[in-house]
Amino acid sequence: MIEGRQVIAIIPIRGSDPEFRQDPVPLLGGKPLLAYTIEAARASHYVDTVAVTSDRQEILDSATALGAQ
């Protein structure tokens, strides 16, 4: 929260990106690459809500499991 206002971190991820065609939720160091971004946003003292947008349901399911909306 900043000056009494809620802060929403929006993380857009294109599932149709050529990098993600084989694996929509790639791993890095044994956990989903997306987890690092979500964890950093959730650890911020300023961010109240973390939301992920994507065109792939697998990515949205993974983001929800990691604590994002």
Jmol script that loads the backbone (N, CA, C; Angstrom):
load data "model"
ATOM      1  N   MET A   1       0.842  -1.167   0.000  1.00  0.00           N
ATOM      2  CA  MET A   1       0.000   0.000   0.000  1.00  0.00           C
ATOM      3  C   MET A   1       0.896   1.241   0.000  1.00  0.00           C
ATOM      4  N   ILE A   2       0.563   2.176  -0.847  1.00  0.00           N
ATOM      5  CA  ILE A   2       1.312   3.420  -0.938  1.00  0.00           C
ATOM      6  C   ILE A   2       0.332   4.569  -0.712  1.00  0.00           C
ATOM      7  N   GLU A   3       0.602   5.343   0.307  1.00  0.00           N
ATOM      8  CA  GLU A   3      -0.232   6.494   0.636  1.00  0.00           C
ATOM      9  C   GLU A   3      -1.713   6.130   0.704  1.00  0.00           C
ATOM     10  N   GLY A   4      -2.017   5.006   1.316  1.00  0.00           N
ATOM     11  CA  GLY A   4      -3.391   4.571   1.493  1.00  0.00           C
ATOM     12  C   GLY A   4      -4.050   3.965   0.269  1.00  0.00           C
ATOM     13  N   ARG A   5      -3.313   3.788  -0.791  1.00  0.00           N
ATOM     14  CA  ARG A   5      -3.877   3.205  -2.004  1.00  0.00           C
ATOM     15  C   ARG A   5      -3.331   1.802  -2.216  1.00  0.00           C
ATOM     16  N   GLN A   6      -4.209   0.921  -2.655  1.00  0.00           N
ATOM     17  CA  GLN A   6      -3.782  -0.446  -2.936  1.00  0.00           C
ATOM     18  C   GLN A   6      -2.972  -0.496  -4.222  1.00  0.00           C
ATOM     19  N   VAL A   7      -1.955  -1.349  -4.213  1.00  0.00           N
ATOM     20  CA  VAL A   7      -1.084  -1.523  -5.373  1.00  0.00           C
ATOM     21  C   VAL A   7      -1.261  -2.938  -5.910  1.00  0.00           C
ATOM     22  N   ILE A   8      -1.516  -3.024  -7.212  1.00  0.00           N
ATOM     23  CA  ILE A   8      -1.660  -4.323  -7.869  1.00  0.00           C
ATOM     24  C   ILE A   8      -0.494  -4.492  -8.833  1.00  0.00           C
ATOM     25  N   ALA A   9       0.256  -5.582  -8.663  1.00  0.00           N
ATOM     26  CA  ALA A   9       1.334  -5.920  -9.591  1.00  0.00           C
ATOM     27  C   ALA A   9       0.731  -6.831 -10.660  1.00  0.00           C
ATOM     28  N   ILE A  10       0.795  -6.397 -11.898  1.00  0.00           N
ATOM     29  CA  ILE A  10       0.253  -7.189 -13.004  1.00  0.00           C
ATOM     30  C   ILE A  10       1.418  -7.761 -13.798  1.00  0.00           C
ATOM     31  N   ILE A  11       1.437  -9.083 -13.916  1.00  0.00           N
ATOM     32  CA  ILE A  11       2.515  -9.781 -14.616  1.00  0.00           C
ATOM     33  C   ILE A  11       1.921 -10.396 -15.888  1.00  0.00           C
ATOM     34  N   PRO A  12       2.195  -9.808 -17.052  1.00  0.00           N
ATOM     35  CA  PRO A  12       1.685 -10.372 -18.305  1.00  0.00           C
ATOM     36  C   PRO A  12       2.653 -11.422 -18.858  1.00  0.00           C
ATOM     37  N   ILE A  13       2.106 -12.559 -19.268  1.00  0.00           N
ATOM     38  CA  ILE A  13       2.932 -13.618 -19.848  1.00  0.00           C
ATOM     39  C   ILE A  13       2.239 -14.141 -21.103  1.00  0.00           C
ATOM     40  N   ARG A  14       2.928 -14.024 -22.220  1.00  0.00           N
ATOM     41  CA  ARG A  14       2.390 -14.522 -23.481  1.00  0.00           C
ATOM     42  C   ARG A  14       2.710 -16.008 -23.627  1.00  0.00           C
ATOM     43  N   GLY A  15       1.708 -16.821 -23.611  1.00  0.00           N
ATOM     44  CA  GLY A  15       1.909 -18.248 -23.820  1.00  0.00           C
ATOM     45  C   GLY A  15       2.173 -18.583 -25.268  1.00  0.00           C
ATOM     46  N   SER A  16       1.829 -17.678 -26.168  1.00  0.00           N
ATOM     47  CA  SER A  16       2.054 -17.924 -27.586  1.00  0.00           C
ATOM     48  C   SER A  16       3.458 -17.505 -28.014  1.00  0.00           C
ATOM     49  N   ASP A  17       4.252 -17.032 -27.076  1.00  0.00           N
ATOM     50  CA  ASP A  17       5.636 -16.639 -27.366  1.00  0.00           C
ATOM     51  C   ASP A  17       6.416 -17.873 -27.828  1.00  0.00           C
ATOM     52  N   PRO A  18       7.235 -17.749 -28.864  1.00  0.00           N
ATOM     53  CA  PRO A  18       8.001 -18.902 -29.368  1.00  0.00           C
ATOM     54  C   PRO A  18       8.859 -19.571 -28.290  1.00  0.00           C
ATOM     55  N   GLU A  19       9.302 -18.825 -27.301  1.00  0.00           N
ATOM     56  CA  GLU A  19      10.113 -19.401 -26.224  1.00  0.00           C
ATOM     57  C   GLU A  19       9.317 -20.386 -25.377  1.00  0.00           C
ATOM     58  N   PHE A  20       7.990 -20.237 -25.330  1.00  0.00           N
ATOM     59  CA  PHE A  20       7.168 -21.055 -24.446  1.00  0.00           C
ATOM     60  C   PHE A  20       6.303 -22.076 -25.188  1.00  0.00           C
ATOM     61  N   ARG A  21       6.533 -22.258 -26.469  1.00  0.00           N
ATOM     62  CA  ARG A  21       5.693 -23.192 -27.227  1.00  0.00           C
ATOM     63  C   ARG A  21       5.866 -24.627 -26.747  1.00  0.00           C
ATOM     64  N   GLN A  22       7.084 -25.030 -26.436  1.00  0.00           N
ATOM     65  CA  GLN A  22       7.328 -26.398 -25.991  1.00  0.00           C
ATOM     66  C   GLN A  22       6.830 -26.616 -24.568  1.00  0.00           C
ATOM     67  N   ASP A  23       7.148 -25.675 -23.694  1.00  0.00           N
ATOM     68  CA  ASP A  23       6.781 -25.798 -22.282  1.00  0.00           C
ATOM     69  C   ASP A  23       6.258 -24.453 -21.813  1.00  0.00           C
ATOM     70  N   PRO A  24       4.942 -24.335 -21.611  1.00  0.00           N
ATOM     71  CA  PRO A  24       4.386 -23.038 -21.231  1.00  0.00           C
ATOM     72  C   PRO A  24       4.828 -22.564 -19.846  1.00  0.00           C
ATOM     73  N   VAL A  25       5.306 -23.483 -19.017  1.00  0.00           N
ATOM     74  CA  VAL A  25       5.771 -23.127 -17.675  1.00  0.00           C
ATOM     75  C   VAL A  25       7.190 -23.680 -17.504  1.00  0.00           C
ATOM     76  N   PRO A  26       8.193 -23.023 -18.104  1.00  0.00           N
ATOM     77  CA  PRO A  26       9.568 -23.529 -18.026  1.00  0.00           C
ATOM     78  C   PRO A  26      10.129 -23.464 -16.610  1.00  0.00           C
ATOM     79  N   LEU A  27      11.043 -24.379 -16.314  1.00  0.00           N
ATOM     80  CA  LEU A  27      11.657 -24.441 -14.989  1.00  0.00           C
ATOM     81  C   LEU A  27      13.034 -23.792 -15.009  1.00  0.00           C
ATOM     82  N   LEU A  28      13.382 -23.203 -13.887  1.00  0.00           N
ATOM     83  CA  LEU A  28      14.709 -22.645 -13.683  1.00  0.00           C
ATOM     84  C   LEU A  28      15.096 -22.985 -12.253  1.00  0.00           C
ATOM     85  N   GLY A  29      16.156 -23.742 -12.097  1.00  0.00           N
ATOM     86  CA  GLY A  29      16.568 -24.146 -10.755  1.00  0.00           C
ATOM     87  C   GLY A  29      15.551 -25.043 -10.072  1.00  0.00           C
ATOM     88  N   GLY A  30      14.785 -25.790 -10.859  1.00  0.00           N
ATOM     89  CA  GLY A  30      13.833 -26.741 -10.301  1.00  0.00           C
ATOM     90  C   GLY A  30      12.462 -26.170  -9.973  1.00  0.00           C
ATOM     91  N   LYS A  31      12.236 -24.887 -10.222  1.00  0.00           N
ATOM     92  CA  LYS A  31      10.900 -24.336  -9.996  1.00  0.00           C
ATOM     93  C   LYS A  31      10.507 -23.478 -11.192  1.00  0.00           C
ATOM     94  N   PRO A  32       9.195 -23.252 -11.365  1.00  0.00           N
ATOM     95  CA  PRO A  32       8.738 -22.492 -12.529  1.00  0.00           C
ATOM     96  C   PRO A  32       9.384 -21.109 -12.590  1.00  0.00           C
ATOM     97  N   LEU A  33       9.775 -20.713 -13.775  1.00  0.00           N
ATOM     98  CA  LEU A  33      10.383 -19.402 -13.978  1.00  0.00           C
ATOM     99  C   LEU A  33       9.471 -18.298 -13.451  1.00  0.00           C
ATOM    100  N   LEU A  34       8.188 -18.468 -13.642  1.00  0.00           N
ATOM    101  CA  LEU A  34       7.200 -17.514 -13.170  1.00  0.00           C
ATOM    102  C   LEU A  34       7.234 -17.345 -11.650  1.00  0.00           C
ATOM    103  N   ALA A  35       7.628 -18.376 -10.925  1.00  0.00           N
ATOM    104  CA  ALA A  35       7.651 -18.322  -9.456  1.00  0.00           C
ATOM    105  C   ALA A  35       8.560 -17.218  -8.945  1.00  0.00           C
ATOM    106  N   TYR A  36       9.664 -16.989  -9.595  1.00  0.00           N
ATOM    107  CA  TYR A  36      10.604 -15.959  -9.144  1.00  0.00           C
ATOM    108  C   TYR A  36       9.957 -14.566  -9.200  1.00  0.00           C
ATOM    109  N   THR A  37       9.224 -14.302 -10.264  1.00  0.00           N
ATOM    110  CA  THR A  37       8.576 -13.010 -10.415  1.00  0.00           C
ATOM    111  C   THR A  37       7.449 -12.838  -9.402  1.00  0.00           C
ATOM    112  N   ILE A  38       6.641 -13.878  -9.241  1.00  0.00           N
ATOM    113  CA  ILE A  38       5.532 -13.816  -8.286  1.00  0.00           C
ATOM    114  C   ILE A  38       6.065 -13.666  -6.866  1.00  0.00           C
ATOM    115  N   GLU A  39       7.091 -14.417  -6.511  1.00  0.00           N
ATOM    116  CA  GLU A  39       7.661 -14.325  -5.159  1.00  0.00           C
ATOM    117  C   GLU A  39       8.215 -12.932  -4.884  1.00  0.00           C
ATOM    118  N   ALA A  40       8.873 -12.336  -5.866  1.00  0.00           N
ATOM    119  CA  ALA A  40       9.426 -10.991  -5.682  1.00  0.00           C
ATOM    120  C   ALA A  40       8.309  -9.965  -5.483  1.00  0.00           C
ATOM    121  N   ALA A  41       7.244 -10.091  -6.256  1.00  0.00           N
ATOM    122  CA  ALA A  41       6.126  -9.160  -6.120  1.00  0.00           C
ATOM    123  C   ALA A  41       5.434  -9.338  -4.769  1.00  0.00           C
ATOM    124  N   ARG A  42       5.236 -10.579  -4.342  1.00  0.00           N
ATOM    125  CA  ARG A  42       4.580 -10.836  -3.062  1.00  0.00           C
ATOM    126  C   ARG A  42       5.437 -10.399  -1.879  1.00  0.00           C
ATOM    127  N   ALA A  43       6.746 -10.407  -2.040  1.00  0.00           N
ATOM    128  CA  ALA A  43       7.650 -10.010  -0.953  1.00  0.00           C
ATOM    129  C   ALA A  43       7.733  -8.491  -0.795  1.00  0.00           C
ATOM    130  N   SER A  44       7.271  -7.760  -1.807  1.00  0.00           N
ATOM    131  CA  SER A  44       7.323  -6.302  -1.737  1.00  0.00           C
ATOM    132  C   SER A  44       6.361  -5.784  -0.672  1.00  0.00           C
ATOM    133  N   HIS A  45       6.815  -4.826   0.089  1.00  0.00           N
ATOM    134  CA  HIS A  45       5.972  -4.215   1.122  1.00  0.00           C
ATOM    135  C   HIS A  45       4.940  -3.276   0.503  1.00  0.00           C
ATOM    136  N   TYR A  46       5.092  -2.959  -0.768  1.00  0.00           N
ATOM    137  CA  TYR A  46       4.212  -2.011  -1.447  1.00  0.00           C
ATOM    138  C   TYR A  46       3.094  -2.673  -2.239  1.00  0.00           C
ATOM    139  N   VAL A  47       3.274  -3.934  -2.596  1.00  0.00           N
ATOM    140  CA  VAL A  47       2.302  -4.627  -3.444  1.00  0.00           C
ATOM    141  C   VAL A  47       1.285  -5.365  -2.582  1.00  0.00           C
ATOM    142  N   ASP A  48       0.001  -5.095  -2.853  1.00  0.00           N
ATOM    143  CA  ASP A  48      -1.083  -5.743  -2.107  1.00  0.00           C
ATOM    144  C   ASP A  48      -1.620  -6.977  -2.828  1.00  0.00           C
ATOM    145  N   THR A  49      -1.652  -6.921  -4.140  1.00  0.00           N
ATOM    146  CA  THR A  49      -2.208  -8.010  -4.948  1.00  0.00           C
ATOM    147  C   THR A  49      -1.289  -8.281  -6.125  1.00  0.00           C
ATOM    148  N   VAL A  50      -1.081  -9.566  -6.421  1.00  0.00           N
ATOM    149  CA  VAL A  50      -0.283  -9.963  -7.582  1.00  0.00           C
ATOM    150  C   VAL A  50      -1.227 -10.664  -8.555  1.00  0.00           C
ATOM    151  N   ALA A  51      -1.316 -10.147  -9.762  1.00  0.00           N
ATOM    152  CA  ALA A  51      -2.185 -10.720 -10.783  1.00  0.00           C
ATOM    153  C   ALA A  51      -1.352 -11.103 -12.004  1.00  0.00           C
ATOM    154  N   VAL A  52      -1.684 -12.251 -12.577  1.00  0.00           N
ATOM    155  CA  VAL A  52      -1.013 -12.722 -13.791  1.00  0.00           C
ATOM    156  C   VAL A  52      -2.039 -12.787 -14.905  1.00  0.00           C
ATOM    157  N   THR A  53      -1.661 -12.291 -16.073  1.00  0.00           N
ATOM    158  CA  THR A  53      -2.517 -12.404 -17.256  1.00  0.00           C
ATOM    159  C   THR A  53      -1.772 -13.231 -18.298  1.00  0.00           C
ATOM    160  N   SER A  54      -2.513 -14.058 -19.021  1.00  0.00           N
ATOM    161  CA  SER A  54      -1.900 -14.901 -20.037  1.00  0.00           C
ATOM    162  C   SER A  54      -2.966 -15.404 -20.997  1.00  0.00           C
ATOM    163  N   ASP A  55      -2.506 -15.873 -22.138  1.00  0.00           N
ATOM    164  CA  ASP A  55      -3.407 -16.481 -23.107  1.00  0.00           C
ATOM    165  C   ASP A  55      -3.363 -18.011 -23.020  1.00  0.00           C
ATOM    166  N   ARG A  56      -2.659 -18.544 -22.027  1.00  0.00           N
ATOM    167  CA  ARG A  56      -2.560 -20.004 -21.848  1.00  0.00           C
ATOM    168  C   ARG A  56      -3.059 -20.392 -20.458  1.00  0.00           C
ATOM    169  N   GLN A  57      -3.998 -21.329 -20.419  1.00  0.00           N
ATOM    170  CA  GLN A  57      -4.575 -21.766 -19.153  1.00  0.00           C
ATOM    171  C   GLN A  57      -3.536 -22.423 -18.246  1.00  0.00           C
ATOM    172  N   GLU A  58      -2.549 -23.128 -18.824  1.00  0.00           N
ATOM    173  CA  GLU A  58      -1.511 -23.775 -18.011  1.00  0.00           C
ATOM    174  C   GLU A  58      -0.724 -22.751 -17.198  1.00  0.00           C
ATOM    175  N   ILE A  59      -0.471 -21.610 -17.799  1.00  0.00           N
ATOM    176  CA  ILE A  59       0.273 -20.550 -17.118  1.00  0.00           C
ATOM    177  C   ILE A  59      -0.578 -19.967 -15.993  1.00  0.00           C
ATOM    178  N   LEU A  60      -1.850 -19.739 -16.261  1.00  0.00           N
ATOM    179  CA  LEU A  60      -2.749 -19.193 -15.235  1.00  0.00           C
ATOM    180  C   LEU A  60      -2.905 -20.160 -14.072  1.00  0.00           C
ATOM    181  N   ASP A  61      -3.008 -21.449 -14.368  1.00  0.00           N
ATOM    182  CA  ASP A  61      -3.118 -22.460 -13.302  1.00  0.00           C
ATOM    183  C   ASP A  61      -1.865 -22.478 -12.441  1.00  0.00           C
ATOM    184  N   SER A  62      -0.705 -22.394 -13.074  1.00  0.00           N
ATOM    185  CA  SER A  62       0.559 -22.377 -12.347  1.00  0.00           C
ATOM    186  C   SER A  62       0.661 -21.120 -11.480  1.00  0.00           C
ATOM    187  N   ALA A  63       0.265 -19.982 -12.025  1.00  0.00           N
ATOM    188  CA  ALA A  63       0.313 -18.730 -11.283  1.00  0.00           C
ATOM    189  C   ALA A  63      -0.599 -18.768 -10.068  1.00  0.00           C
ATOM    190  N   THR A  64      -1.784 -19.340 -10.229  1.00  0.00           N
ATOM    191  CA  THR A  64      -2.716 -19.466  -9.100  1.00  0.00           C
ATOM    192  C   THR A  64      -2.123 -20.359  -8.013  1.00  0.00           C
ATOM    193  N   ALA A  65      -1.506 -21.456  -8.417  1.00  0.00           N
ATOM    194  CA  ALA A  65      -0.867 -22.367  -7.449  1.00  0.00           C
ATOM    195  C   ALA A  65       0.266 -21.687  -6.705  1.00  0.00           C
ATOM    196  N   LEU A  66       0.871 -20.677  -7.338  1.00  0.00           N
ATOM    197  CA  LEU A  66       1.995 -19.958  -6.722  1.00  0.00           C
ATOM    198  C   LEU A  66       1.522 -18.744  -5.914  1.00  0.00           C
ATOM    199  N   GLY A  67       0.220 -18.533  -5.820  1.00  0.00           N
ATOM    200  CA  GLY A  67      -0.301 -17.469  -4.979  1.00  0.00           C
ATOM    201  C   GLY A  67      -0.708 -16.195  -5.682  1.00  0.00           C
ATOM    202  N   ALA A  68      -0.735 -16.187  -6.992  1.00  0.00           N
ATOM    203  CA  ALA A  68      -1.175 -15.005  -7.738  1.00  0.00           C
ATOM    204  C   ALA A  68      -2.634 -15.183  -8.126  1.00  0.00           C
ATOM    205  N   GLN A  69      -3.235 -14.095  -8.554  1.00  0.00           N
ATOM    206  CA  GLN A  69      -4.635 -14.150  -9.019  1.00  0.00           C
ATOM    207  C   GLN A  69      -4.651 -14.215 -10.530  1.00  0.00           C
TER     208      GLN A  69
END
end "model"
wireframe off; spacefill off
backbone 0.3
color backbone group
